[in-house]
Amino acid sequence: MFSVMIVDDEPKLRLGLQALIPWKELGYEVNGSAAGGNEALRILEEQVPDVLLVDIRMPGMDGLELLQEIRLRNWDVRAIVLSGYADFEYARRALQYGVEAYLLKPVNKEELSAQLQKIHSQLSAKQEVESKQNKINSPEWAMYSLLSGTYDSENASLKELFGEHWTKYQILLMSFPGMQQEEDKRIHHFRDLLTETYHLDGQAVVFYFSPYIVLLLGQPPVSESGWDELYRKLKLLSGELRYEMNVAMGESVRSLHEIIHSFRTARSLLERSFFYDKERLLTRDTPESYQMAGSSAMDTSFLDKEEAAFRLHYLVDVGHSEAIHSLLDGIAAQMVANRNDEKDIREYFFYLANETIRKIYPRIGSTLGYPGEPAQYLAEIYNSRYIRELVNNVSTLMEKLAHCADYNSRDNEMKRMLDYIDRHYSDNLRLEMLSGLFNYSRSYLGQLFKSHTGEYFNDYLDRVRIQKAKEMLSQGMKVYEVAEKVGYSNVNYFHTKFKKREGRSPSSYQTKS
């Protein structure tokens, strides 16, 4: 917005102009008015507006005398003269003082608006030129020239800016996840704090290079303890922001021409901050959270979303909370090893959590003690800022669900397995899947199952399914409907299994019952 002052001895005209013209739409704001030249001059000595609307005939100091004083004092203000007199001499003298326009009263709204639009364009162009000139002499522009490859090594002002005594240079970048830096005054206050702390004593130069705050270090720490101390100090200074701060440093270089390499290293680290533990100073040597996954993690080489969701659902449904984190850790480690990007990992874990909640929540949701609907904490899970935080948040929720599944520590794995089969007999249950979930070999679990139940796994599953089928047939359901509901996609295969176990066909059982 450009500022406007109205000078006229008629109160009605002053008020009328303020109401008549759509100032804000035209890019102006009326921030003052005066009833005569002397009063206007006193106000102008305190604050000069961008545009002056001034009457010619006023008591005391008239408009032309006011314009003469303004030019003598070299005040930069655009003037539009208003007059009730169609007098050529007044117009000629007004033009001598460099007025933009000479308009007759009563003021025509369209004519005055057109002049204001013309002046606005001139002021905007002038402002842009001044802004560019100021940037050229600013640290921000200097940094931009370095990072964009337009740095002029012969530019003495740049040499002075970055310190001629510096022999090494290193970039430190700070970002603030979730914070709208351009709109928040706190980010600029933080930059000012850094400038007071590091720039003024020649340790560093501080910049705002959207979306980062940049420290160009001319005397970087030479030891790990030195970097730790710097990081602690930055965290302390950023405390009032109340936002998480990620910090990364690039490599040390010996020339300003090479500083772009340090910047790119730090930026790439921040772009992958999701893969690191929080509250760490990121360097090229900082290990990612799942870069060195332990061998104790559960085998997750399948990485098929539906299979993983099935395993997670099973562990939650049978209350096997101790295996949940191992499963999720293993998935995260393998996705990192497979170089999946942040978006893929977020969507993968969101899918696992959503599928499990969708199946489990209707049965035990009331015992969770969570406020709101599942969508609320699913959104919180998806917005986790770091991969380990994402895994832990999903794991915490899944373990809470598992804890509500009516099991206690004395329940052994076979009881959990049998109960699961009883409730999920219609699913595509396989011994291979169960052995993977419980970290048994297939052959060992088969022996364990036979020892505990007296039957082989497939025979036990057939028995449960046929028993359920008998209950459904006794309720009058059709044979093909029952076959599908108990897990047999082929009705002839169901018929064979049923007759072999019961000694009669499903239809005859239905008829005689």
N, C-alpha and C positions, 0 to 999 in steps of 0.2 A: 504494500500500500504506500502511495505517495501522499504527503501531507499538503493541506490547503489552508490558507488564511483568507478571510473575507473582511475587507475594510470598506465601510460605508456608513454614513451618518444617519441613515434611515433604518431603524430597528426592524421594521416590517420587511424591508428588502433583505437584510441579513438573514432573518429567520426564513423568509420565503425561498432564498437560494438554497439553504440547507435542506428544505423540504422538497423543492422542485427537482433538483438534479439527483439522479441515482448514483451517488458518489461511490458506493462500494462496488457496484457493477462496473463502474468505469476504472476502478483500481485506485480510489482516493479515499482519504479520511479527513474531514474538516476538524482541525484540532485547535482552532482559535479564530477570534473575530475582534474587530476594533471599530470604534465609532468615529475615528479621525486619524490623521497622519501622525500626530504626536503620540497618541496611545499606541498606534501600530508600531512606531519606532521603538518604544520601550519594550514591547513584546518581542520584537525582532532581535533586540540585543541579547535576549535570553535564548531564543530558538528561532532559526530561520526555516520557514517551510519550503517545500519544493515548488509550490505554485501560489501566487498572490492574485486575488481578485480585488481590484481597487477602483473606487469611484474617483472621478476627476474633481468635481466641485464638492468640497467639504470645508467646514469652518476650521480656522487655525491653519495647520499645515495641510494643503490640498494633496491630491493624488500625484500630480506631477512633481511637486516638491519632495514627496515621499520617495518617488522613484529615483529622483536625483540623489538623495541621501543614500539609497541602497546601492547605486552604482559607484558612488564615491567610496563606500566602504567595501566594495568588491564582494558583496554577498551574492551567492549563486542562487538566484530565485527566478523562476519564470513568471512573468506578469501578464495578466489580461486586464485591460482597462475597460471600465463600464462608464458610460456617460449618457446623460439625457440631452446632451447638446450635439447636434450634427454640425460640429465646427471643425473645419479643415485644419485650422491652426493648432487646436488641441491634439488632433490626430497626428499632425506632423511632429510636434514636440514629444508626444508619447512614443512615437517610433524611434526618435533619437535615443531614447533610453532602452531600446532593445525589447520593447513589449512584444508579446506573441500575437496579440489581436486587440482590436479596438471595436467594442460592441456597444450598440445603442440600447438604452432602456426604452421600454420594458424589455427585459432579457428574453430572447427566444431560446427555449429549452434545447431544441435540436441544434441550433447554431453553436451554443455554448458547449454542448456535449461533444460536438464534432471537434471543436478546438481543444477540449480536454483530452480527447482520444489521441489527437495529433501530438500533444505535449507528452502524454504518457508513453508513446512510442519513442520519442526522443530521449526521455529520461531513462527508459528501460535500456536503450542502446548504450547510453552513456554509462549506466550502472554496470552493464556487462563488460564494457571495456575496462572500467576501473577494477572490477573484480578480477579479470584476467591479469591485469598489471600487478595487483596485490598478491595474487597467487604465485606469480613468477618469483617474487621476493620472499615467499613464505617457506617454512620447513616442509609443509605438506606438498607444495609444488616441487620442491627440490627432491623429496623422496619419490614423487611420481616420476620425475625425469630419470631418476636412477633405475627405478623398477620397470620403466617402459622403454629403456634403452636410448633415451634422448639426452642423457647427461653430457654436458659440455665440460671436458676436463680443464678448459682454459677459463672457466667461470670462477673468478676469485671469490664471489660471494658464497658459492657452494663450498669451497675449500674452508673458508672461515666458519661456515655453519657446522661442518662436521669435525672440525678440530684438526689443525695441521700436525699436531704432535701425535695423533693416533697412528699406530703401526698395524693394528688389526681391527677388523670390523665383524660384528656378529648381530644377527637379527633375532629378536625375541618377540613373538606374536602372542596376543591375548584375545580370546573370543569369549562370548557370553551367550551360551545356548539358551534360546527362548526369549532373549531380550531384544526389543526393537531399538537398536542403538540410535538410529537417526532421530527417534522421537523422544528419547529419554535424556533429560538434562543430567542425570546422575553419571552417565558415561563420560560426559564432557568434564564434569567436576572431578571424576577419577583421573582423567587425563591431566587436568591441572595439578592434582596432587603429585602425580608422577613427574611432571615437569619441575615442580618445586623440589622434589626429592633427588632427581637424577640429572636433569638438564642443566640446572643453574650452577652446579658445581663441576660441570664438564665430564660427568661419568657417562652420560648417554644423551641422545636426542629423542624426544617423544613426539609421535605422530598419531593422527587418526587417519587410517587408511581403510575405509569401509570394506568389510565389517569388522576390522581389527583395530586394536590399539597396538602400536609398534614401538618398541624400544630398539634404537640402533645403538648398540654398545660399542664404544671405542676402547674400553678397557675391560673386556669380559673376564669373569672369574677363571682362574686356571686350575681349580680343584673342584672335586665333587662337593665338598663341604661349602665352598664358595657359592656354587649354584644352588645348593639347598637353602642357604641363608637368603639369597636373592629371592627364591621362590616363596619362602616364608614371609618375607617383607612385602612382596606383591600381594599375597593373600591377605595380609593384615590391612594394607591400604585399601583393598577392594571390599572390605567387610561391609561397609554401609550400602553397597549395591544390592545386597540380599539376592544375588544371582550366582549361580555356579560360574566359575571362571576356568577355562582351559588355557594352559600356557605351553607353548612349544618353542624350541630354539633351533635355529639352523646352524650350519657349520661355520666355523671361523674362517674369514678370508682376509687377504692382505691388501686388497685394492677395492676402492669404491666401485670400480667397473665390475667386480665379481659379486657385489652384494646381492644381486638378484638371485644368485644360486643359494645363498643363505636364506633368503626370503621364501623361495620355492620349497626348500626342504621343510621349513617351519610350517608353511601353509599346508603341505601334503600331510604332515603329522596331525594338524588340527582337523583336517578333513576326514581323518580316520580315527578321531578321538573316541568314537563308539567302541572301537576294538581294544581300548586300553582301560586299565583301572582308573577310577576317578581319583582326584587329588594327587596327580603325578605331574611332574615336569617332564614333558615329552621331548625326547631326543632320538637320534637315529639308533641309539643303543638301548632304548627302552623296550623291553619285551611286551608284546601284546598279551592280553589276558589269557587266551587259549593257545598261544603260540607253542608252549611246551606242555601239552596235555599229558597228564599222568597215565600210566598203563592200567590204573585201577578202574578207569571209566568203563562203563558197560559198552559192549560191542554195539555200535550203531551203524555198521557199514551199509545197511540197507538204505537209509536216508529217504525212503519213500514216505511221503506225507501221510498217506492213509495207514500204512503199517505202523509208523511212529505214533500216530494218534490212537490206533488200536491198543498198542502197548501201554501208552500213558493212561488211557481210559481203564484198562485192565488193572494197572497198579493202583489207581485211585479207587476203583470200584471194590477191590478186595482189601483195601486198607493197607497196602504195602508201601507205607510212606517212606521207609528207609531206602527204597530202591528208586524213588522218583528223581531225587537230585542227581543220582548217578546217571540215570537215563538222559536227563536234560543236559547235564554237563558233557556227556559223550556226544550228543547231537551237536552242541555248540562247537566242541573241539573239532569235529569232523567237518562242519560247515566252514570253519575258519581254514582248516587244512585244504579244503576244496576251493578256497578263494571265493566263496559266496559273498556278495556285497551286503551292505547294511540293510538295504530295503528287503532283500530276499530273506535275511535272517529274521527281521522283525515280522514279516508276513508269515514265515514258517512257524515261529513260536506263538504268534497270535492265533494261527489256525489250530495248533495243538491245544491251546488253552480253551479256545472257543468250542471246539468239538467235544472236549471233555465236559465242560460246563453245560453244554447243550444236552448231553446225555445224563449227567449226574444231578444237575441242579434241581430238576422237578422232584427228585426223590428226597434229597437231603438239604435243599436250599434254605429251608426255614431254620435249620440248626447252625447256619454259618455265622450269624451275627454281623453280617456286612450291611451297612446302610445302602439303600438304593438298589437298582437292578444290576444284573450281571454286566450289562453294557458299560456301566460306570467304571468298574475295576478292570474290565478288559481294555478300556481306553487308557487307563493308567499304566497297564502292562505294555501296551503298544508304544507309549510315549517314553518308556525307559530310555535314559540317555546313553547308557553304556551296556555292552553285551553281558557283562557279569551281573549287572543290575537287572537286566531283562531276564536272564536265567533264574536269578534268585527270586524275582517277583513272581514268575510263573511257578517256580518250585514251591514258594511259600503258600500260594493259593491252592495248588494241587495237594500239598501236604495237609492243608486245613480241610480240604474236601475229603481226603483219605481218612483223616482222624474222625470225621463225622460218619464214616461208613460202618459204624457199629462193630468194630473189631478192637481187640486189645492185644497187648504184647504177648499174651499166652497162646494166642491163636497161631498154630503152625501153618506152614506154607501149603501143606496138603489140604487142610481144612479150607483155606482160602480158595485153593484151586477148585475143590469140589463144589463149594458154594457158588463160585463164578460159573462153573459149568451148568449148575442147576438153574441159574438165572439167565444164561446166555447160550443155551443149548441150540438155539436156532441160528447162531452165527457160524461162520466158517472156522470152527475151532480145530487147531492142529497141535500135535504134541511138539512140533518144532518151534511153534510160537511160544508155547509155555516154557520150554527149555531155555529159550533165549531170554525170557523175562526173568527167570530165576537163576540164571547163570549155571545151569546144569547142562551136561551133554544130553543129547536126545536119548541115547541108550540108557544112561544112568537114570534119567527121569522116568523112562518106561519101566525099568525094574522097580523103582521106588513106588510108582503108581500101582503096579501089579501087587507088590508086597502089601500096600496099604488097603487096596480095595478088593484084591483077589481077582481082578479082571484086568485085561489089557485096556489101554486108553480108548481105542476105537469101540471095543465091546461095551465099555462103561457108558460112553457117549450114546451109542445106539440104544442101550437100555433106558437111559434117561429120556431120550427122544420118543421111544415107543410108549413109555409110561405117560408122557405128556399127551401123545397122540390118542391114547385110550380115553383120557379125560375129555379131550375135545370131541372125539367121536360119540361119546356118551351124551354129549350136549346137542347132538343132531347136526354137527358140521359135516360138510361133504368131504369125501376122501381126498380129492385134489387140493382142497383148501387146507386140510390138516397137514398134508405132506409138505406143502410150502411153509406153513407156520412152524413146523418142528425142524426145518433145516434140510429137507430133501427136495431138490429142485426137479428131480425126475420122479414122477408118480409111480412108474413101474418099479423103479429101484426101491422106493418106499414100500410098495406092496410086497416085494420079495423079502425085504428086511423084516417087515411086520409079521409075515406068515412064518418065517424061519424062527422068530423068537416066541411068537404066541401060539403057533400051530393052527392058526386060522387067518382068514383074510380080514383086512380092515372093514370091508363092507358087511361081512357076516357078523363081526363084533358089533358093528353099529346097529344092525337089524335086531340082534338078540338082546341088545341092551335096552 
